[in-house]
């Protein structure tokens, strides 16, 4: 278990770190007036693609022999590999077709990390003068922490309430496929009345 926990923590750090750069590409792929829609469309297709792969992985686990696998345990291990292949495959268009603005070169990796921390310190010093940004970041941190906790603990919570594994898997699949039209809808809401009001509507619901 120590090796498993270490691998899980490193994977979590890598995933979160990668998402920082992934999210930062939004300003390069969409004009200001289209960012709500493009962001929502990205989330929607992520839900749809994730739901399709999850459905396939569930089928593999329920009927492992149909996929040439010995048992459900082997199917779960193969599922991890399919997720890695899935992410790599659908990253190819991003690598090939998204053009980033040129950046200054000639800086070592250590120099880049050092410069990053200096810039972070400068940002924190500037935040003292920008009350609205500080409040937003604090609110977002608490808000997204709650969302992430629900995402990570939903199955464990359901098991403690006495739901059987089949019901929990069904609930996860429903969530993925509802997420597709819901993300598109909230993207339109953001375009029409603003992202802040869209968040308030979501919280109200």
Helices and strands as residue ranges (DSSP letters): H 2-24, H 26-29, G 32-34, H 35-62, G 64-67, H 72-97, H 109-127, H 131-160, H 165-193, H 195-204
